[in-house]
């Protein structure tokens, strides 16, 4: 009985102290938080800043900084079109994915969104669409003056995608 009473008394005394001191500590940062990443196209006519702390990506065309637009997501691997009206977002390397998992998403300032999934790179995955596979999409091998992206899949095949603005 005394032990139970002592335990309740300690909780009653220490709880307000713990709450008081904990309230003055800054919140712990989310795991994996990094600094913002800035990516510009080769011509330096538009840039994107991806901030994992918010998360958001802000795209700013150099010719008109007031025409900036924002996406409510974070991505470390992006490409910006020459005009700044299109953003290509590449999926991070995945341990496992399904045929329906996007490896590339094209976002337009107009709000349009086009997703390309692993089933496009690896058609045999469509036979078992819900099964998880260890997948990597490959690498970007070219971005040309027409805002075309060429990627090489992990198996060596070449695929082309357009990120031309909708002007």
Backbone bond lengths (Angstrom), bond angles and torsions (degrees), N, CA, C in turn:
res aa  C-N    CA-C-N  psi(-1)  N-CA   C-N-CA  omega(-1)  CA-C   N-CA-C  phi
1 X - - - 1.444 - - 1.525 110.96 -
2 X 1.313 116.85 -43.81 1.463 120.80 -179.91 1.536 109.25 -65.70
3 X 1.332 115.97 -40.68 1.455 120.19 179.77 1.531 111.17 -61.48
4 X 1.325 117.93 -42.60 1.454 123.01 178.48 1.525 110.73 -65.36
5 X 1.328 117.15 -41.58 1.452 121.96 178.45 1.526 110.88 -65.18
6 X 1.319 117.48 -40.85 1.465 121.67 178.62 1.524 110.29 -64.16
7 X 1.308 116.72 -41.51 1.459 121.19 -179.68 1.529 110.50 -62.84
8 X 1.328 118.44 -44.92 1.463 121.93 178.80 1.523 111.58 -64.35
9 X 1.298 117.14 -38.51 1.458 121.79 178.78 1.530 110.76 -64.90
10 X 1.328 117.34 -41.82 1.472 121.15 179.38 1.533 110.57 -64.85
11 X 1.325 116.83 -41.33 1.463 120.16 178.31 1.526 109.88 -63.88
12 X 1.322 117.45 -42.57 1.462 121.39 -179.28 1.519 111.57 -63.71
13 X 1.331 118.30 -35.52 1.465 122.00 -178.93 1.528 111.27 -80.80
14 X 1.330 117.31 -42.19 1.464 120.48 -173.62 1.529 113.97 -81.95
15 X 1.315 119.46 -25.94 1.469 121.47 -177.53 1.528 112.10 -59.49
16 X 1.359 119.68 -49.04 1.473 118.62 178.76 1.530 112.72 -64.15
17 X 1.320 117.43 -34.24 1.463 120.75 179.14 1.529 109.84 -65.79
18 X 1.333 116.76 -45.28 1.465 120.70 179.54 1.519 110.61 -63.48
19 X 1.314 118.04 -41.63 1.463 121.60 179.76 1.518 110.25 -65.62
20 X 1.324 117.05 -40.45 1.460 122.00 179.71 1.513 110.75 -61.57
21 X 1.294 116.86 -50.20 1.459 120.96 -175.05 1.520 111.54 -72.50
22 X 1.308 117.61 -36.01 1.460 120.65 -179.39 1.531 110.57 -67.60
23 X 1.323 117.57 -32.78 1.464 121.10 -177.73 1.521 111.88 -65.92
24 X 1.332 118.19 -23.56 1.454 120.98 -177.84 1.530 112.93 -89.48
25 X 1.314 117.72 -6.12 1.450 120.19 178.91 1.529 109.50 -83.14
26 X 1.338 117.83 142.96 1.468 118.71 176.47 1.525 109.12 -68.29
27 X 1.329 117.29 150.79 1.459 119.04 179.24 1.528 110.77 -64.25
28 X 1.295 115.74 144.52 1.466 120.18 178.75 1.523 108.97 -69.25
29 X 1.340 117.27 138.74 1.465 119.19 178.75 1.526 109.83 -68.59
30 X 1.323 116.80 149.83 1.464 118.89 177.66 1.519 110.44 -61.35
31 X 1.331 117.83 150.25 1.459 119.11 179.99 1.526 111.01 -63.18
32 X 1.318 116.73 140.40 1.463 121.87 177.91 1.517 114.76 79.55
33 X 1.347 119.03 8.93 1.461 121.42 -179.29 1.524 110.11 -65.03
34 X 1.323 114.98 133.22 1.452 120.50 178.51 1.523 108.96 -128.47
35 X 1.301 114.93 177.57 1.460 121.11 177.60 1.531 109.86 -78.13
36 X 1.334 117.61 160.30 1.464 120.39 176.22 1.529 111.64 -59.74
37 X 1.333 115.77 148.27 1.465 122.50 179.71 1.524 107.99 -113.78
38 X 1.343 116.88 127.90 1.472 122.04 179.12 1.520 108.93 -107.58
39 X 1.342 116.53 128.05 1.456 122.45 179.50 1.519 108.50 -130.47
40 X 1.330 116.67 128.32 1.464 121.82 176.56 1.519 108.57 -117.06
41 X 1.333 116.20 156.83 1.461 118.59 174.27 1.529 108.22 -74.90
42 X 1.335 116.17 169.06 1.463 120.25 -175.55 1.516 113.01 -61.35
43 X 1.326 117.54 -33.95 1.468 121.61 -179.63 1.527 112.22 -79.01
44 X 1.337 117.82 -7.30 1.466 123.11 -178.31 1.524 111.73 61.05
45 X 1.345 117.31 31.02 1.460 120.94 179.73 1.524 112.37 -93.50
46 X 1.327 117.17 -10.53 1.467 121.62 177.23 1.528 108.77 -159.95
47 X 1.322 114.83 146.51 1.468 120.79 -179.56 1.529 109.62 -133.74
48 X 1.330 115.00 156.32 1.460 122.05 175.79 1.517 108.08 -127.38
49 X 1.321 116.37 137.71 1.454 121.98 175.00 1.519 107.42 -117.73
50 X 1.324 115.33 118.16 1.457 121.56 179.74 1.522 108.41 -104.88
51 X 1.323 115.50 119.24 1.463 121.12 -176.77 1.528 109.89 -112.68
52 X 1.336 118.11 110.28 1.461 120.72 -178.23 1.526 113.51 -70.51
53 X 1.331 117.38 -16.43 1.463 119.77 -177.06 1.516 112.23 -77.24
54 X 1.354 118.40 -22.70 1.465 120.26 -174.46 1.525 112.27 -88.82
55 X 1.262 128.84 -46.58 1.455 131.77 -22.13 1.525 111.95 -80.46
56 X 1.342 114.89 145.96 1.459 120.18 177.57 1.518 109.89 -162.81
57 X 1.334 114.30 156.54 1.461 121.41 170.85 1.519 106.08 -124.02
58 X 1.337 116.70 124.32 1.461 121.65 177.75 1.519 108.30 -110.85
59 X 1.323 116.19 124.87 1.456 122.70 -178.62 1.519 107.59 -106.60
60 X 1.339 116.51 127.85 1.463 121.44 -177.66 1.520 110.48 -127.76
61 X 1.347 117.62 114.11 1.472 120.12 173.41 1.528 109.59 -72.46
62 X 1.328 117.40 136.43 1.464 121.44 -178.14 1.514 111.55 -66.36
63 X 1.351 118.00 -33.99 1.471 120.59 -176.62 1.529 112.15 -70.48
64 X 1.333 117.36 -24.16 1.460 121.15 -179.96 1.531 109.76 -148.11
65 X 1.335 117.60 84.66 1.464 120.56 -177.17 1.530 113.72 -60.32
66 X 1.340 117.58 -18.26 1.468 120.00 178.67 1.527 111.87 -80.94
67 X 1.344 116.97 -8.13 1.465 121.33 179.20 1.532 111.14 -91.26
68 X 1.314 116.78 22.28 1.465 119.57 -178.66 1.522 110.47 -66.69
69 X 1.314 115.19 154.22 1.459 121.49 177.84 1.523 108.46 -142.65
70 X 1.330 115.76 159.35 1.462 120.51 -171.47 1.521 110.87 -132.06
71 X 1.319 114.70 143.89 1.464 122.69 172.69 1.522 108.25 -114.29
72 X 1.331 118.56 139.28 1.469 120.84 -177.68 1.531 112.67 -86.16
73 X 1.336 116.24 59.98 1.463 120.95 179.11 1.508 109.48 -154.99
74 X 1.322 115.61 167.90 1.465 121.37 175.27 1.515 108.24 -119.95
75 X 1.308 117.64 139.15 1.455 122.80 174.81 1.522 108.17 -149.23
76 X 1.300 115.56 135.59 1.464 119.97 -178.99 1.519 112.25 -84.67
77 X 1.348 117.76 -24.19 1.456 121.85 -174.92 1.519 109.84 -117.27
78 X 1.348 116.26 100.57 1.463 121.59 -178.61 1.523 110.27 -134.26
79 X 1.333 115.37 157.46 1.463 122.78 170.45 1.520 107.23 -128.82
80 X 1.344 116.79 142.50 1.460 122.60 -178.31 1.523 108.83 -112.33
81 X 1.332 116.59 136.22 1.466 120.42 177.68 1.527 110.39 -68.38
82 X 1.343 115.91 164.51 1.469 120.38 -179.13 1.512 112.12 -59.64
83 X 1.341 117.08 -40.26 1.452 120.31 -178.66 1.524 114.15 -83.74
84 X 1.309 117.18 -12.61 1.464 120.98 179.26 1.518 114.31 83.74
85 X 1.336 117.90 7.91 1.455 120.63 -179.26 1.518 114.32 -95.15
86 X 1.337 117.12 -1.75 1.463 121.43 -178.49 1.518 109.09 -137.83
87 X 1.324 115.24 140.42 1.458 121.71 178.24 1.519 108.46 -129.44
88 X 1.330 116.72 129.62 1.462 122.23 175.15 1.526 107.23 -101.69
89 X 1.329 116.46 124.32 1.466 122.18 -179.02 1.523 108.36 -114.82
90 X 1.320 115.59 122.43 1.458 121.20 179.65 1.517 109.91 -98.42
91 X 1.323 115.35 140.36 1.457 120.73 179.54 1.523 109.57 -66.31
92 X 1.335 116.02 145.97 1.466 118.36 174.16 1.526 109.12 -68.45
93 X 1.326 117.54 160.28 1.462 118.91 176.51 1.523 109.53 -56.46
94 X 1.307 116.30 134.24 1.465 121.21 -176.69 1.518 109.80 -112.56
95 X 1.299 114.60 144.17 1.456 118.97 172.57 1.525 108.86 -73.77
96 X 1.334 116.01 -40.90 1.460 121.08 -179.96 1.518 109.20 -147.13
97 X 1.333 115.48 146.69 1.459 121.25 178.39 1.523 108.12 -153.65
98 X 1.339 115.80 167.74 1.460 120.89 175.96 1.523 108.79 -109.41
99 X 1.324 116.40 176.06 1.458 121.14 178.63 1.526 111.28 -60.43
100 X 1.334 118.02 -30.07 1.466 122.35 -176.72 1.530 113.40 -86.78
101 X 1.324 119.10 -4.00 1.459 122.08 -179.10 1.533 109.53 -73.42
102 X 1.348 118.35 124.69 1.470 119.64 179.67 1.527 111.83 -70.11
103 X 1.324 116.18 136.79 1.467 120.70 171.85 1.528 110.22 -104.46
104 X 1.343 117.08 -18.86 1.465 122.79 179.44 1.524 108.16 -144.33
105 X 1.334 115.79 131.91 1.462 120.94 175.37 1.519 107.80 -129.06
106 X 1.338 115.50 128.65 1.464 121.82 177.04 1.526 107.19 -100.81
107 X 1.343 116.78 122.89 1.465 122.48 177.04 1.520 108.18 -110.06
108 X 1.313 116.15 138.77 1.462 122.23 177.44 1.530 109.84 -115.18
109 X 1.312 115.68 150.25 1.461 120.42 178.55 1.528 111.09 -56.80
110 X 1.331 117.36 -29.90 1.469 122.36 -179.72 1.530 112.60 -67.50
111 X 1.336 116.72 -13.29 1.462 120.72 -177.43 1.520 112.62 104.88
112 X 1.331 117.16 -8.71 1.467 120.42 178.45 1.528 109.85 -67.16
113 X 1.328 114.46 147.80 1.459 120.91 -178.73 1.530 107.18 -141.07
114 X 1.337 116.22 126.96 1.462 121.64 179.70 1.522 107.29 -122.28
115 X 1.333 116.47 123.78 1.464 121.00 -179.82 1.523 110.48 -109.17
116 X 1.316 115.39 139.71 1.459 122.78 174.14 1.525 106.74 -117.86
117 X 1.331 116.18 121.69 1.461 119.30 -174.78 1.527 112.17 -101.23
118 X 1.326 115.06 170.47 1.461 121.28 -179.25 1.523 112.32 -60.98
119 X 1.335 118.48 -24.86 1.459 121.41 176.64 1.516 112.21 -60.90
120 X 1.340 116.95 -26.97 1.470 120.80 177.50 1.526 110.76 -72.38
121 X 1.338 116.95 -36.97 1.465 120.64 178.47 1.523 112.04 -78.91
122 X 1.311 114.92 -37.21 1.465 121.17 -174.54 1.527 109.01 -127.14
123 X 1.349 118.83 80.96 1.466 122.17 -175.59 1.527 114.20 -57.35
124 X 1.322 118.17 -27.16 1.463 119.89 179.60 1.529 112.06 -64.13
125 X 1.324 117.99 -19.43 1.468 120.85 177.07 1.521 111.61 -68.13
126 X 1.332 117.10 -23.61 1.464 120.25 -178.60 1.528 111.82 -67.13
127 X 1.331 117.15 -17.45 1.472 120.54 177.10 1.525 110.98 -69.93
128 X 1.324 117.00 -28.31 1.470 122.71 178.10 1.529 107.71 -133.81
129 X 1.338 118.12 72.17 1.470 121.67 -169.11 1.526 115.60 -63.62
130 X 1.320 119.37 -26.34 1.462 120.51 -176.82 1.523 113.67 -96.00
131 X 1.316 117.43 -1.96 1.459 121.08 -177.76 1.523 109.57 -79.74
132 X 1.329 116.41 138.70 1.461 121.09 177.63 1.523 109.81 -84.15
133 X 1.348 115.98 134.65 1.447 122.18 177.96 1.520 108.77 -129.21
134 X 1.334 118.65 149.18 1.468 119.60 172.12 1.531 108.17 -75.02
135 X 1.346 117.06 113.54 1.464 121.10 -172.98 1.524 112.61 -130.06
136 X 1.322 114.84 147.79 1.460 123.45 169.04 1.510 105.82 -134.85
137 X 1.330 117.08 141.11 1.455 118.70 -176.31 1.513 112.44 -80.07
138 X 1.299 120.18 -29.24 1.459 122.00 -179.94 1.509 111.58 126.37
139 X 1.340 116.62 -136.42 1.460 119.92 -178.01 1.525 110.47 -150.50
140 X 1.321 115.59 154.81 1.461 121.43 176.19 1.525 107.20 -79.19
141 X 1.329 116.14 128.96 1.468 119.14 179.56 1.521 112.60 -110.93
142 X 1.341 117.23 -17.64 1.461 119.04 -179.81 1.519 110.93 -160.90
143 X 1.329 115.71 142.14 1.459 123.25 165.96 1.524 104.03 -129.90
144 X 1.348 117.54 115.69 1.464 119.11 -174.61 1.525 111.97 -99.09
145 X 1.341 116.10 -179.28 1.467 122.30 -177.15 1.521 113.38 -66.81
146 X 1.328 117.65 -17.03 1.471 121.61 178.34 1.530 111.94 -91.58
147 X 1.316 117.85 11.54 1.464 123.60 -177.93 1.532 111.96 62.67
148 X 1.342 116.20 34.41 1.455 121.06 172.34 1.524 108.57 -95.45
149 X 1.316 116.16 140.87 1.464 122.39 178.23 1.523 106.93 -109.79
150 X 1.308 117.11 132.99 1.462 121.37 171.66 1.520 107.42 -113.85
151 X 1.333 116.28 125.88 1.462 119.65 176.28 1.523 108.95 -119.89
152 X 1.295 114.90 150.07 1.458 121.38 175.24 1.517 106.71 -108.33
153 X 1.329 115.25 123.14 1.463 119.58 -179.53 1.526 109.33 -68.11
154 X 1.309 116.42 166.14 1.461 121.00 178.73 1.530 110.94 -61.29
155 X 1.345 117.53 -21.28 1.472 121.16 177.81 1.526 112.06 -90.30
156 X 1.346 118.67 -3.72 1.455 121.63 175.99 1.513 115.44 101.59
157 X 1.327 119.37 -3.29 1.459 121.47 180.00 1.523 110.38 -77.88
158 X 1.341 116.08 147.55 1.456 121.68 -178.83 1.527 109.80 -100.50
159 X 1.346 117.04 131.12 1.467 123.32 178.40 1.520 107.79 -127.84
160 X 1.351 116.05 143.24 1.465 120.69 179.26 1.525 109.89 -119.81
161 X 1.340 115.22 142.08 1.459 123.03 179.70 1.515 107.66 -136.89
162 X 1.327 117.16 148.72 1.458 121.55 178.70 1.520 110.06 -104.35
163 X 1.317 115.91 135.56 1.456 120.31 171.54 1.528 110.11 -123.03
164 X 1.334 114.30 33.50 1.460 121.98 177.49 1.528 109.68 -64.39
165 X 1.308 116.71 137.26 1.470 121.45 179.63 1.518 110.83 -65.01
166 X 1.344 115.39 154.86 1.472 122.10 -179.81 1.528 111.63 -90.86
167 X 1.278 118.97 46.75 1.474 120.59 -175.94 1.479 113.84 -66.33
